[in-house]
């Protein structure tokens, strides 16, 4: 797969949106599966993709495991910086991208505030061993990963997004995210370090 084609996933997978509600000092590692990104998915990725997501304060890193391979390609968003990065050490490149997604952290008491749309309660369930509170949303301006209507599930204790299934506008393609394992544990700060030796396309440097 060509490196530049992967960049189309960026708009739907970054999670440092304007309405973050992450509790102070809580860090997490999430093993999850994403599926069904329609026209935004790169060619050859019509199957579910496993990811590992690390979040610490305002930082976010998403490692992609294509076809069960090891982690090489990842997205990095560091707090306070105006852009995120699509990075591949093996491919020797890093590409700056606009952060254009909804949050992975919600206010447990007022989750609809983060969604910025019309909401109603839905049946909760256990996801990845955590009790999840569910919310149906419509006409969302900040739905998870750019979706405008669907259902999301958050950890009832922390507000961490555990799953969602939704669509964008009037399109029929469905996007989804579901955690398989969640660990609230310290995240190694080196995971969020910016590489210094990789190539950046001409005209894309700060």
N, C-alpha and C positions, 0 to 999 in steps of 0.2 A: 504494500500500500504506500502511496506517495505521502511524504510527510505533510505537504501543504494541505492535502485533503482532510487530514485529521482535524485541522483547525476549525472546521465547521461544527464540531461538537462543543466548542468553547461556549457559545452563547447560551447553551442549555445546561451546562454542568457547573459553572462557577457559583459560589454560594456566599458571597460577601456583599449582598445587596444592601439597599439603603435602610431597610427596616429590621436589621439584626436585633435580636433580643437575647444574645448569649449570656448566661449567668457568668459573673466574675469568677475567674480562676478555675472554671470547669474545662477540662480538656478531654477529647474523645478520639477513639480510633474505631472506624466503622467499616466492616466488610459488607458490601452491598452488591446488588445486581441492578443494572439499568437496562431498559428495553424499549424499543419502539420509537425511535427518534425521527422516523419518516424521512422527509427530504433533507433534514439537517444531518443525518448520519452519513458518514463517509461510505463510499462503495465497499462492499465486502463485509459490512458489519450489520447484517440484517438479523443476526442472532443476538441473544442477550450478552451483555458485556459485564464481567466482574470488575469491581473497582475496590480500592482501599482508600478511604477518606480520613485524613487527619485534620483536626481543628484545634487550635490553641489561641485563645484570646481572639484577635481579629484575623489571624492567619488561617489559611486553608491550603491543603495540598490533596490532589486527587490523582492516584496512580491507577493506570489502566492495565488490565491483564487480558490482552487480546489472545484468543485461542489458547488460553491457559498458560501463556508465556510469562516469563518474569517481568518485573516492573522496569520499564525503561522510559516510556512516554508518560509525562505527568503534567498537570496544571498546577501552578503556584500563584496564590494571591496573598500578599503580605499587607497587614494592616497599615493604613495611612498612605499607601502608595496608590497612584491614580489608575494603574493598570495591572493586569495579571499577565502571566507568561505561560506559554505552551513550550515545554522543554523536552529534549531528547538527548541525553549524554551520548548514547550510541550513535545517533544520527548527527551529532555535533552541531546542534542548532538550538536556538531559543527565539521564540516569536512573541512579541507583545500583542496583547488582545484586550479589547474592552470588556469590562465586567458588566454583563447584561442579564443577570439572573436574579431569581428570588432567593430567600434565606433558607438556611437549614436550622435556625434557632428561632423559637417563637415564645411569646409570653404565654405561659400555661393558662393564666386566667383570662387573657384577652387575645387569643391567637388570631382572630379575624383582623386585629389592628395591623398585623404584619402582612396579611394577605391583601388588604385594601380592596375589599369587594363585598358582595353579599354572601352571608354564611348561615349555616344551620348545623345543628349537632347531628352526628351519625353514630352508629354503634361502634364502640371501642373493641379492641381485641389485644391479644398478646402477640408482640412482634419481637423476635430476637431475644426472648425471655423478659421483655419489658412490657408493662401495662401501658397501652397506647390509647390516647384520647383521639377521637375522630371528628373531622370537620368537613362538611361539604361546602364548596365555594363556587361562586359564579361571578362573572364580570370582574375578575381580579386584575388589579394593576400590578400586583407583585406576587403572583402565585408561584409555587415552587418550580424552578427551572423554566420560567417563562410561560407556564400554563395559565389559562384564564378561567377554566372551570374543571372541576374534578373533586376528588376526595383526598384528604391528607390525614396522616396519623402521626401524633407527636408523643414523646415520652411524658407521662403525666407528672413526673417529678422534675425534669430538667427543661422540657420544651424542645428537646432535640427532635428533628424530623426523622422518623423511622420508616416512613413509606408514603408514597403518593401515587395516584393514577389520574391523569388529566389530559386535556386537549387544549389546543391553541386556537382561539377565535372560532370560526365556523369550519375549520379543517377537521377531518375525521381521523387523522393519524393520532394515536395515543402514545403518550410518554409515561414512563413509570420508573420508580425507584423503590427498592425494598431492602432494608437491612437484614442481613443474615446473622451478624454478630456485632454487638456493641460493647466496647470496653471504655469505661471512664477511667483514664489513667494518664499520667504525665506523658507528653509528647516530646521526643528528642528535638531540641531546638535546631539541630543541624538539618533536619528535614526541610526547614523553611529557609535555609541559606541560599542566596542567589549564586548560581554558577558564574565563574569569572572567565573561563577559557572557551566557552562555546561561541559559535558564529551567530551573528544576528543579521538578518537581511538588511541590505543597504537602505538607508533612509528610515529605518525603524528604531534606531537607537535614540535614547533620551537626549 
